[in-house]
């Protein structure tokens, strides 16, 4: 399966398993979603389970929060991550806080799916990488898979959690490659990173669109590196990161989102606090510049690529 078909398989299994599960969003029904992630589910489960909504992100999430509190398990889709800002107030002030506000009396079990990141020559609001916004908020889990197998297992796991999950799907990876993915249901744990390659010269911590970029750069340079795919941004698998860095003595964090105040800064801070004396060189970061996403003709200069990762590896190993 590619990532689209893996996510589609996961959604079908979730709807089959739980009669209270409901998909809602713009064009998710008859059209099967803008990227066809929900293709065929409308015909299988009907318009009461796969619901086409008006073009209102705030209404989609507001309705989903009410459904979740009332006992349903909504799976809202926001067509692009940049459109999700219109529902920011609903997500931050209500979904993330309702369990705490009600002292545990009410839960908000919902999974908000949205495509993220660039590399597909789309406009700025279609290419956002907003994970740091949501990871900063207590009460929200933030998940971002990098491959079809993890995407299916993480989505099924997210649908079994009684708290809101922001599930970020890298657009560029939707159909980039295929993997062997079981037809049956399975779970990938939330909060557990994957060590996709082991080495002893440096640790590279990454996620989402940058995982295949880092893998290609490491293979091309033939360096011995731990490559850690976070899979979940919040909760963060600090243990796997620190164990790797203490082994290799060098750390590089790579993400597509802008550099300033991002996930890489949080990881670098934790390494500095808890593994500084095991470091042989300062922690380095490779990320996009801290300004708005450019027009499509310029994104190859904006988004990190193999050359930028390779240059950082050279600099880090020579430190």
C-alpha positions in Angstrom: 0.0 0.0 0.0 1.0 3.6 -0.4 0.1 6.0 2.5 -3.3 7.0 1.0 -4.5 3.4 0.7 -3.1 2.6 4.1 -5.0 5.4 5.7 -8.1 4.5 3.8 -7.8 0.9 5.1 -7.4 2.2 8.6 -10.5 4.4 8.4 -12.6 1.5 7.0 -11.5 -0.7 9.9 -12.2 2.0 12.4 -15.8 2.5 11.1 -16.4 -1.2 11.0 -15.2 -1.7 14.6 -17.0 1.2 16.2 -20.6 2.1 15.3 -20.0 5.5 16.9 -17.1 6.5 14.6 -18.0 9.1 12.0 -16.0 10.8 9.3 -16.8 14.4 8.5 -15.2 17.1 6.4 -15.2 19.0 3.1 -15.7 16.6 0.1 -14.9 13.5 2.2 -18.1 11.7 1.1 -19.1 11.4 -2.6 -15.7 12.7 -3.8 -13.6 10.6 -1.4 -11.6 13.6 -0.2 -9.3 15.9 -2.1 -6.5 13.3 -2.0 -9.0 10.3 -2.1 -8.1 9.1 1.4 -11.8 8.5 2.1 -12.5 7.1 -1.3 -15.2 4.4 -1.3 -16.1 4.9 2.4 -19.3 6.9 1.6 -20.6 4.0 -0.5 -19.7 1.4 2.2 -21.0 3.2 5.2 -23.5 5.8 3.9 -24.1 9.5 4.4 -24.7 9.3 8.1 -21.2 7.9 8.8 -19.2 9.7 6.1 -20.6 13.3 6.1 -19.9 16.0 3.6 -19.8 19.3 5.5 -20.0 23.0 4.5 -16.8 24.8 3.8 -16.3 25.9 7.4 -13.3 24.5 9.4 -14.5 26.0 12.6 -17.9 24.4 12.2 -16.3 21.0 11.3 -14.2 21.0 14.5 -16.9 22.6 16.7 -19.4 19.9 15.6 -16.8 17.2 16.2 -16.1 18.4 19.7 -19.8 18.3 20.5 -20.1 14.8 19.0 -17.1 13.6 21.0 -18.5 14.9 24.3 -21.9 13.4 23.5 -20.3 9.9 23.1 -19.5 9.6 19.4 -16.0 9.2 18.0 -15.5 11.8 15.2 -12.8 11.7 12.7 -12.9 15.2 11.1 -10.7 16.0 8.1 -9.4 19.5 7.4 -8.6 19.7 3.7 -5.2 21.4 4.2 -3.2 22.3 7.3 -3.2 26.0 6.5 -7.0 26.0 6.6 -7.0 24.5 10.1 -6.0 27.9 11.6 -9.6 28.9 11.1 -10.6 26.3 13.8 -7.7 27.1 16.1 -9.9 28.5 18.8 -12.2 25.4 18.9 -9.2 23.1 19.1 -7.1 24.9 21.7 -9.8 26.4 23.9 -12.2 23.5 23.9 -11.0 20.2 22.5 -7.6 20.3 24.4 -9.1 21.6 27.7 -12.4 19.9 28.1 -11.3 16.9 30.1 -9.3 19.2 32.4 -12.1 21.8 32.6 -14.6 19.2 33.6 -12.2 17.5 36.0 -12.3 14.3 33.9 -16.1 14.1 33.7 -16.1 14.6 29.9 -13.7 13.3 27.3 -13.1 14.5 23.7 -12.1 11.3 21.8 -11.5 12.6 18.3 -8.8 12.4 15.6 -8.3 15.5 13.4 -6.7 14.5 10.1 -5.0 17.0 7.8 -2.4 17.0 5.0 0.8 18.9 5.9 4.1 20.1 4.5 5.2 21.0 1.0 7.3 19.6 -1.9 4.3 19.3 -4.2 4.3 22.7 -5.8 1.2 23.9 -4.0 0.4 27.4 -2.6 1.4 28.4 0.9 -1.8 27.4 2.8 -1.5 24.0 1.2 2.1 23.5 2.3 2.1 24.4 6.0 4.0 22.5 8.7 2.2 23.5 11.9 3.2 20.7 14.3 4.9 23.1 16.7 1.7 25.1 17.3 -0.3 22.0 18.4 2.6 20.3 20.3 2.8 23.3 22.5 -0.8 22.8 23.7 -1.4 20.7 26.8 -4.2 18.2 26.1 -3.4 17.5 22.5 -1.4 14.6 21.0 0.4 15.3 17.7 1.2 12.4 15.3 3.0 12.6 12.0 3.9 9.3 10.2 6.5 9.0 7.5 5.5 5.7 5.8 2.3 3.7 5.0 2.8 1.0 7.7 3.1 3.5 10.5 0.3 5.7 9.1 -2.2 2.9 9.3 -1.1 1.6 12.7 -0.9 5.1 14.2 -4.3 6.1 12.9 -6.0 3.0 14.4 -4.2 3.6 17.7 -5.3 7.3 17.7 -8.9 6.2 17.2 -8.7 4.2 20.4 -7.5 7.1 22.6 -10.0 9.1 24.6 -8.3 12.4 24.0 -8.0 14.6 20.9 -5.2 13.7 18.5 -4.0 16.0 15.7 -3.0 13.5 12.9 -0.7 15.2 10.4 -0.3 13.5 7.0 2.6 14.6 4.8 1.2 15.3 1.4 4.4 14.6 -0.4 4.5 11.1 1.0 0.9 10.1 0.1 1.9 8.3 -3.0 5.7 8.5 -3.0 6.3 4.8 -2.3 4.6 1.6 -1.2 5.2 -0.8 1.7 3.9 -4.2 2.8 1.0 -3.3 5.0 -1.3 -5.9 6.7 -5.0 -5.8 5.6 -6.1 -6.5 9.1 -6.1 -4.0 12.0 -2.9 -3.4 14.1 -1.6 -0.6 16.2 1.6 1.4 16.3 2.2 2.9 19.8 1.8 6.6 20.4 4.9 8.2 21.9 7.4 5.6 20.7 10.0 6.6 18.1 11.3 4.2 15.4 15.1 3.7 15.0 15.0 3.1 11.2 18.8 2.8 10.9 21.5 2.2 13.5 25.0 3.7 13.5 27.7 5.1 15.9 29.0 8.3 14.3 26.0 10.6 14.9 22.3 10.6 15.7 19.8 12.2 13.2 16.4 12.9 14.7 13.6 13.6 12.1 10.0 12.9 11.1 7.5 13.2 8.3 8.7 14.3 4.9 12.3 14.5 6.0 12.7 10.8 6.9 13.3 9.6 3.3 15.5 12.7 2.7 17.7 11.9 5.6 17.9 8.2 4.6 19.0 9.1 1.1 21.6 11.5 2.4 23.1 9.0 4.9 23.1 6.3 2.3 24.8 8.5 -0.3 27.5 9.7 2.2 27.9 6.2 3.6 28.1 7.4 7.2 27.2 5.3 10.3 24.2 7.1 11.8 21.3 6.4 14.0 18.2 7.7 12.1 15.3 8.2 14.5 11.8 8.7 13.1 9.8 10.4 15.9 6.4 9.3 14.6 4.8 11.3 17.4 5.8 14.9 18.2 3.8 15.0 21.4 4.3 12.9 23.4 8.0 12.9 22.5 10.1 9.7 22.9 12.8 11.4 24.9 14.3 8.1 26.0 15.1 6.9 22.5 16.6 10.3 21.6 18.9 10.5 24.7 20.0 6.9 24.5 21.1 7.4 20.9 22.9 10.7 21.5 24.7 9.4 24.5 26.0 6.5 22.3 27.1 8.6 19.3 28.0 11.9 20.9 26.6 14.0 18.0 23.0 15.1 17.2 21.4 16.5 14.1 17.7 17.4 14.1 16.0 17.7 10.6 12.5 19.0 10.0 10.6 20.8 7.2 8.9 23.3 9.5 10.6 26.7 10.0 13.7 26.7 12.2 12.8 29.2 14.9 10.9 27.9 17.9 10.3 24.6 16.3 10.4 20.9 17.3 14.2 20.9 16.7 14.6 23.6 19.3 12.8 21.5 21.9 14.8 18.4 21.1 18.1 20.4 21.2 17.1 21.8 24.6 16.3 18.4 26.1 19.6 17.0 24.8 21.5 20.0 26.3 19.8 19.5 29.6 20.2 15.7 29.9 23.1 14.6 27.7 25.4 17.6 27.4 28.4 15.9 28.9 28.1 13.1 26.4 28.2 15.4 23.4 31.3 15.8 21.3 29.9 18.7 19.3 27.0 21.2 19.6 23.5 20.0 18.5 22.8 21.1 14.9 19.5 21.7 13.1 18.4 21.6 9.5 15.1 23.2 8.8 13.3 25.7 6.6 13.9 29.4 6.9 11.7 31.3 9.3 9.5 33.1 6.9 6.3 32.3 5.0 6.2 29.4 2.6 7.2 30.7 -0.9 5.5 30.4 -4.2 5.9 26.9 -5.9 8.8 28.0 -8.1 11.0 28.7 -5.1 10.1 25.8 -2.7 13.2 23.8 -3.8 15.3 26.6 -2.2 13.1 26.7 1.0 12.6 23.0 1.9 15.6 21.1 3.3 17.0 18.6 0.8 19.8 15.9 0.6 22.5 18.5 -0.1 21.6 20.6 3.0 21.5 17.5 5.2 24.8 16.2 3.7 26.5 19.6 4.4 25.3 19.5 8.0 26.6 15.9 8.5 30.0 17.0 7.2 30.1 20.0 9.5 28.9 18.0 12.5 31.4 15.1 12.0 34.3 17.6 11.6 33.5 19.4 14.9 
